[in-house]
Amino acid sequence: MITAEVLTKRYGTTTAVDGLSFTARPGTVTGFLGPNGAGKSTTMRMVLGLERPTAGTVTVDGQRYADLRAPLRTVGAMLDARSVHPGRTAFRHLLALARTHGIPRSRVDEVIGLTGLEPVAGRRVRGFSLGMGQRLGIAAALLGDPATLVLDEPVNGLDPDGVLWVRRLVRDLADEGRTVFLSSHLMHELALCADRVVVIGRGRLLADASVQEILQRSASAGLVRVRTTGPDVLARALGRLGADVAPQPDGALHVRGVSVEEVGAAAGRAGVTVLELAAEEGSLEDAYLELTGGSVQYRAGGSR
Ligand SMILES: Nc1ncnc2c1ncn2[C@@H]1O[C@H](COP(=O)(O)OP(=O)(O)OP(=O)(O)O)[C@@H](O)[C@H]1O
């Protein structure tokens, strides 16, 4: 479990992370989302003890990273998949990591199997594709069989097979009861693999909710679109039900405050023919842009 409490990091006059509080729980894939420069990497680096918070705390299973007795066995991380010595083979890289952390060689073979690296395990990392590098980064994160995983943009640059593989892997890891905390700047990607999403902008928490809850916050959520042979008659009937009705240029009505079934029933009672009737799904990208729009504009204005 990862717990951040009023976590703050300042670099000179730049506040990269600003009073951030959230929890990533066991058995759950928690997505960490925000526009470029929102403070995701800085937060992850603080989780892993690579940066010291200016204020506030972040702990893994109740302990600061620096106080963990067996860090690699408690929390596995992939921050920058390219940070591997290019002249080493994948196997040697993993073996060196295992040896310095008292992890048996058999576990190296296991994670090579888990990440599908067998065919390239004997090759130097220098020649690795981005996808193979990501797999190697994930293999290293899994080496200590940790209960918590921190993955920075794990699907970045992967081909469709690789993306599917990462989605399944993180799901399986969470289903085994692990805490999985992974960042992305793509809402739709997280919608496919995360149970909850922590959204930040300018270092501040914008939302900590399930994907479904975020969808419901979208401006288009709860909107019913109806086109009939008698828009004026229907608009009056819906108004009497307490609905909020907005006529559209194409003759349709956009209706809020009543369900799609109620709109259909009202049309029937009013004796108008329904030509089109649909409940608009909230769009994830819209919800995300609505959430983060303010923080991006603020940055673009250079006003901080
Ligand atoms: N070492 C540093 N010194 C000064 N400023 C920094 C440092 N590290 C990060 N920042 C600044 O802190 C802010 C947050 O950066 P961070 O890399 O954490 O964002 P991010 O959400 O990970 O972005 P991206 O998606 O682009 O990686 C940015 O304004 C960045 O310029």
PDBQT file of the ligand as one rigid body, heavy atoms in Angstrom, charges set to zero:
ROOT
HETATM    1  N1  LIG A 401      15.032  18.131 -10.660  1.00  0.00    +0.000 N 
HETATM    2  C1  LIG A 401      14.200  19.112 -10.960  1.00  0.00    +0.000 A 
HETATM    3  N2  LIG A 401      14.562  20.403 -10.855  1.00  0.00    +0.000 NA
HETATM    4  C2  LIG A 401      13.710  21.398 -11.156  1.00  0.00    +0.000 A 
HETATM    5  N3  LIG A 401      12.446  21.216 -11.570  1.00  0.00    +0.000 NA
HETATM    6  C3  LIG A 401      12.010  19.961 -11.709  1.00  0.00    +0.000 A 
HETATM    7  C4  LIG A 401      12.855  18.837 -11.413  1.00  0.00    +0.000 A 
HETATM    8  N4  LIG A 401      12.146  17.709 -11.621  1.00  0.00    +0.000 NA
HETATM    9  C5  LIG A 401      10.919  18.096 -12.050  1.00  0.00    +0.000 A 
HETATM   10  N5  LIG A 401      10.840  19.449 -12.090  1.00  0.00    +0.000 N 
HETATM   11  C6  LIG A 401       9.658  20.246 -12.472  1.00  0.00    +0.000 C 
HETATM   12  O1  LIG A 401       8.566  19.790 -11.695  1.00  0.00    +0.000 OA
HETATM   13  C7  LIG A 401       7.375  19.726 -12.471  1.00  0.00    +0.000 C 
HETATM   14  C8  LIG A 401       6.804  18.317 -12.436  1.00  0.00    +0.000 C 
HETATM   15  O2  LIG A 401       7.634  17.450 -13.203  1.00  0.00    +0.000 OA
HETATM   16  P1  LIG A 401       7.403  15.884 -13.333  1.00  0.00    +0.000 P 
HETATM   17  O3  LIG A 401       8.498  15.346 -14.196  1.00  0.00    +0.000 OA
HETATM   18  O4  LIG A 401       7.231  15.281 -11.998  1.00  0.00    +0.000 OA
HETATM   19  O5  LIG A 401       6.014  15.822 -14.110  1.00  0.00    +0.000 OA
HETATM   20  P2  LIG A 401       5.351  14.588 -14.846  1.00  0.00    +0.000 P 
HETATM   21  O6  LIG A 401       3.914  14.647 -14.483  1.00  0.00    +0.000 OA
HETATM   22  O7  LIG A 401       6.082  13.348 -14.552  1.00  0.00    +0.000 OA
HETATM   23  O8  LIG A 401       5.513  14.982 -16.364  1.00  0.00    +0.000 OA
HETATM   24  P3  LIG A 401       5.813  14.054 -17.655  1.00  0.00    +0.000 P 
HETATM   25  O9  LIG A 401       4.526  13.372 -17.978  1.00  0.00    +0.000 OA
HETATM   26  O10 LIG A 401       6.180  15.102 -18.670  1.00  0.00    +0.000 OA
HETATM   27  O11 LIG A 401       6.942  13.152 -17.303  1.00  0.00    +0.000 OA
HETATM   28  C9  LIG A 401       7.742  20.231 -13.845  1.00  0.00    +0.000 C 
HETATM   29  O12 LIG A 401       7.438  21.609 -13.914  1.00  0.00    +0.000 OA
HETATM   30  C10 LIG A 401       9.224  19.998 -13.918  1.00  0.00    +0.000 C 
HETATM   31  O13 LIG A 401       9.836  20.931 -14.780  1.00  0.00    +0.000 OA
ENDROOT
TORSDOF 0
